[in-house]
């Protein structure tokens, strides 16, 4: 306990030094969030416009996924001290093994559960499952998996490694995660060119999956990017190869939303029964009291 208190005090002192050094006041959290979201949207649009010229097929990787990573870089240029603390725990580091390890395993199993629920829902509603054979794409599976993972990490360094910790300093884990999920869904602008039921299913899926990620990463102090990127990749691969959510069909997207909601409710129920976790460095160094 003394060690945790010491770490907390050091983190708070560092946060104050970063924000108040050289007579400069700390920027409001809303400004940081606003800059991040604006740059993420513009950068994603620019990258998407460039994709046809690159010849990279969307099933391999969508260049729009680079938008959040570019936005994190923009925030880092404006508020380097804040971004350093915000991204604490993003990369691998030495960490005690405990309940966080169980959440990590459960997190990586959740996309498998969601995909399985989508398979069951598809079979019940249509009587068939449109599985895509790997040879249907001209690129080898290892390349697709690697590209999907890199694209997912480019998104997750923004959503779960930056925006989630930022909102977590103002809201509880479920509320912060749900807000990130809504923003994450709205950021996929082309989705809303589809019919309203499709867009609603997609927004439900992103919000529910964000709640799963937020609860799973609560108190996890290392490998956050690897974990979030792996979850995201498994979901994308399931949508690409196993189910039909990428075909812009309404029924499969509604099933994905329902399956994701079921997974999120299970995580919420588990979190309510779990003991309160010790606040991690991300929350301590960016909490209002540290300003």
C-alpha positions as a printed Julia matrix, in Angstrom:
291×3 Matrix{Float64}:
   0.0     0.0     0.0
   2.73    2.57    0.81
   4.26    1.78   -2.58
   0.98    2.53   -4.34
   0.6     5.78   -2.4
   4.14    6.77   -3.31
   3.47    6.04   -6.98
   0.29    8.07   -6.81
   2.01   11.07   -5.23
   4.82   10.99   -7.78
   2.34   10.76  -10.64
   0.31   13.68   -9.32
   3.42   15.81   -8.87
   4.53   15.01  -12.4
   1.1    15.84  -13.79
   1.14   19.2   -12.05
   4.63   19.93  -13.34
   3.61   19.07  -16.89
   0.56   21.31  -16.79
   1.82   24.25  -14.79
   5.45   24.43  -15.81
   6.72   27.69  -17.31
   3.54   29.48  -16.21
   1.3    27.77  -18.75
  -2.15   26.61  -17.56
  -3.33   23.12  -18.36
  -5.53   22.93  -21.42
  -9.13   21.91  -20.73
  -9.86   18.23  -21.35
 -12.58   19.19  -23.83
 -10.03   20.99  -26.0
  -7.86   17.9   -26.12
 -10.83   15.73  -27.02
 -12.0    18.22  -29.63
  -8.63   18.41  -31.36
  -8.32   14.63  -31.32
 -11.76   14.02  -32.83
 -11.43   16.76  -35.47
  -8.04   15.51  -36.67
  -9.16   11.86  -36.56
 -12.13   12.64  -38.81
 -10.21   14.77  -41.3
  -7.23   12.4   -41.43
  -9.49    9.38  -41.94
 -11.26   11.13  -44.81
  -7.96   12.05  -46.45
  -6.57    8.54  -46.08
  -9.78    7.05  -47.45
  -9.6     9.31  -50.49
  -6.03    8.14  -51.13
  -6.83    4.42  -50.88
  -7.89    3.88  -54.52
  -4.62    5.39  -55.71
  -2.6     2.97  -53.57
  -4.26   -0.12  -55.0
  -4.62   -1.64  -51.51
  -7.86   -3.67  -51.33
 -10.15   -2.68  -48.43
 -10.33   -6.29  -47.23
  -6.59   -6.19  -46.61
  -6.65   -2.91  -44.69
  -8.63    0.33  -44.81
  -6.36    3.36  -44.73
  -9.04    5.33  -42.88
  -7.92    3.38  -39.8
  -4.83    5.59  -39.67
  -6.96    8.59  -38.7
  -6.93    8.09  -34.9
  -3.16    7.48  -34.87
  -2.6    10.74  -36.76
  -4.88   12.49  -34.26
  -2.85   11.18  -31.32
   0.29   12.56  -32.97
  -1.41   15.95  -33.34
  -2.41   16.0   -29.66
   1.13   14.99  -28.71
   2.52   18.01  -30.54
   0.16   20.36  -28.7
   0.25   18.8   -25.21
   3.29   16.5   -24.94
   3.12   16.22  -21.15
  -0.52   15.21  -21.15
  -0.18   12.65  -23.92
   2.75   10.98  -22.16
   0.58   10.19  -19.15
  -2.49    9.44  -21.25
  -0.67    6.7   -23.12
   0.75    5.12  -19.96
   0.32    1.37  -20.18
   0.01    1.33  -23.96
   3.19   -0.67  -24.52
   4.54   -3.83  -22.84
   6.02   -3.4   -19.37
   6.67   -5.38  -16.22
   3.42   -5.87  -14.31
   2.23   -7.97  -11.41
   0.07  -10.93  -12.35
  -3.42  -10.8   -10.87
  -7.02  -10.24  -11.79
  -5.86   -8.18  -14.78
  -4.43  -11.35  -16.35
  -7.83  -13.03  -16.15
  -9.48  -10.05  -17.79
  -6.93  -10.15  -20.59
  -7.74  -13.77  -21.36
 -11.47  -13.11  -21.15
 -11.09  -10.08  -23.42
  -9.46  -12.1   -26.19
 -12.11  -14.81  -25.9
 -14.96  -12.32  -26.2
 -14.58  -11.75  -30.0
 -14.81  -15.52  -30.44
 -18.02  -15.5   -28.4
 -19.46  -12.58  -30.4
 -18.63  -14.29  -33.7
 -20.17  -17.56  -32.46
 -23.36  -15.71  -31.49
 -23.43  -14.11  -34.93
 -23.07  -17.53  -36.53
 -25.95  -18.89  -34.45
 -28.1   -15.86  -35.18
 -27.38  -16.11  -38.89
 -28.3   -19.77  -39.01
 -31.55  -19.14  -37.13
 -32.66  -16.21  -39.29
 -31.52  -17.31  -42.74
 -30.8   -21.02  -42.42
 -27.36  -20.58  -43.96
 -24.01  -19.03  -43.15
 -22.14  -17.14  -45.9
 -18.62  -18.15  -44.88
 -15.94  -16.61  -47.09
 -13.18  -19.0   -48.11
  -9.67  -17.56  -47.61
  -8.88  -18.24  -51.26
 -11.67  -15.83  -52.25
  -9.19  -12.99  -51.71
  -6.11  -12.63  -53.9
  -3.88  -11.9   -50.91
  -2.64  -14.64  -48.55
  -4.29  -14.97  -45.14
  -1.12  -14.11  -43.14
  -0.85  -10.8   -45.01
  -4.51   -9.99  -44.39
  -4.19  -10.83  -40.68
  -1.02   -8.73  -40.28
  -2.51   -5.76  -42.14
  -5.76   -6.0   -40.18
  -3.8    -6.01  -36.92
  -1.76   -2.95  -37.88
  -4.9    -1.13  -38.94
  -6.67   -2.07  -35.72
  -3.74   -0.82  -33.63
  -3.74    2.47  -35.57
  -7.36    2.91  -34.47
  -6.99    1.63  -30.92
  -4.08    3.87  -29.98
  -6.63    6.63  -30.45
  -9.85    5.11  -29.12
  -8.79    2.92  -26.2
  -5.3     4.26  -25.42
  -6.06    7.98  -25.65
  -9.76    8.89  -25.71
 -10.84    6.23  -23.19
  -8.33    7.35  -20.5
  -9.21   10.98  -21.22
 -12.94   10.44  -20.65
 -12.24    8.04  -17.8
 -10.95   10.97  -15.72
 -14.43   12.53  -15.89
 -16.78    9.53  -15.99
 -17.11    6.0   -14.64
 -15.79    3.09  -16.7
 -19.1     2.12  -18.32
 -20.11    5.68  -19.19
 -16.66    6.57  -20.52
 -16.53    3.38  -22.58
 -20.02    3.9   -23.99
 -19.18    7.47  -25.02
 -16.04    6.27  -26.79
 -18.12    3.59  -28.51
 -20.65    6.12  -29.78
 -17.88    8.36  -31.12
 -16.14    5.32  -32.63
 -19.35    4.38  -34.42
 -20.11    7.9   -35.66
 -16.54    8.18  -36.94
 -17.44    5.47  -39.5
 -19.28    8.07  -41.59
 -20.0     5.87  -44.68
 -22.0     3.45  -42.5
 -24.71    6.06  -42.13
 -25.27    6.11  -45.88
 -26.9     2.69  -45.41
 -30.46    2.23  -44.2
 -31.22    3.36  -40.64
 -31.55   -0.17  -39.21
 -28.08   -1.07  -40.49
 -26.56    2.09  -38.98
 -28.37    1.44  -35.68
 -27.02   -2.11  -35.52
 -23.51   -0.89  -36.25
 -23.69    1.86  -33.62
 -25.0    -0.64  -31.06
 -22.11   -2.97  -31.89
 -19.4    -0.31  -31.54
 -20.86    0.99  -28.28
 -21.21   -2.47  -26.75
 -17.74   -3.6   -27.86
 -16.27   -0.38  -26.47
 -17.85   -1.17  -23.1
 -16.24   -4.62  -23.2
 -12.84   -3.11  -23.99
 -13.16   -0.36  -21.39
 -14.06   -2.76  -18.58
 -11.44   -5.29  -19.62
  -8.65   -2.68  -19.7
  -9.64   -1.07  -16.39
  -6.59   -1.41  -14.15
  -4.48   -3.08  -16.88
  -1.18   -1.22  -16.83
   0.67   -2.67  -19.82
   0.04   -4.05  -23.31
  -3.18   -2.06  -23.66
  -2.56   -1.42  -27.35
  -1.75   -5.08  -28.05
  -4.89   -6.24  -26.24
  -7.24   -3.71  -27.82
  -5.69   -4.23  -31.26
  -6.01   -8.01  -30.96
  -9.68   -7.75  -29.93
 -10.38   -5.4   -32.83
  -8.54   -7.65  -35.28
 -10.43  -10.77  -34.2
 -13.74   -8.96  -34.64
 -12.76   -7.72  -38.1
 -11.55  -11.15  -39.21
 -14.76  -12.73  -37.96
 -16.77  -10.2   -39.97
 -14.58  -10.75  -43.02
 -14.35  -14.55  -43.14
 -17.05  -16.08  -40.96
 -20.15  -13.88  -41.07
 -21.66  -11.41  -43.49
 -21.46   -8.09  -41.64
 -19.14   -6.54  -44.24
 -21.7    -7.0   -47.04
 -23.83   -4.0   -45.94
 -26.77   -6.33  -45.24
 -29.04   -5.2   -42.43
 -29.89   -8.5   -40.74
 -26.26   -9.59  -40.09
 -25.41   -6.15  -38.71
 -28.37   -6.23  -36.34
 -27.24   -9.68  -35.18
 -23.72   -8.31  -34.6
 -25.18   -5.5   -32.52
 -27.26   -7.91  -30.44
 -24.32  -10.3   -29.95
 -22.05   -7.45  -28.88
 -24.7    -6.18  -26.46
 -24.99   -9.63  -24.88
 -21.22   -9.72  -24.39
 -21.21   -6.22  -22.89
 -23.97   -7.05  -20.43
 -21.99  -10.08  -19.27
 -18.93   -7.88  -18.71
 -20.97   -5.28  -16.81
 -22.46   -7.96  -14.55
 -19.0    -9.37  -13.86
 -17.52   -5.93  -13.16
 -20.22   -5.19  -10.58
 -19.32   -8.33   -8.64
 -15.58   -7.71   -8.81
 -13.7    -5.83   -6.05
 -12.84   -2.2    -6.78
  -9.51   -2.01   -8.61
  -6.71    0.27   -7.45
  -6.66    3.36   -9.74
  -3.92    3.01  -12.32
  -1.4     5.63  -13.38
  -3.52    6.74  -16.31
  -6.41    7.76  -14.07
  -4.3     9.12  -11.21
  -2.13   11.39  -13.32
  -4.99   12.87  -15.31
  -7.73   13.07  -12.69
  -9.18   16.5   -11.83
  -7.45   16.5    -8.45
  -4.08   16.25  -10.18
  -4.64   19.49  -12.04
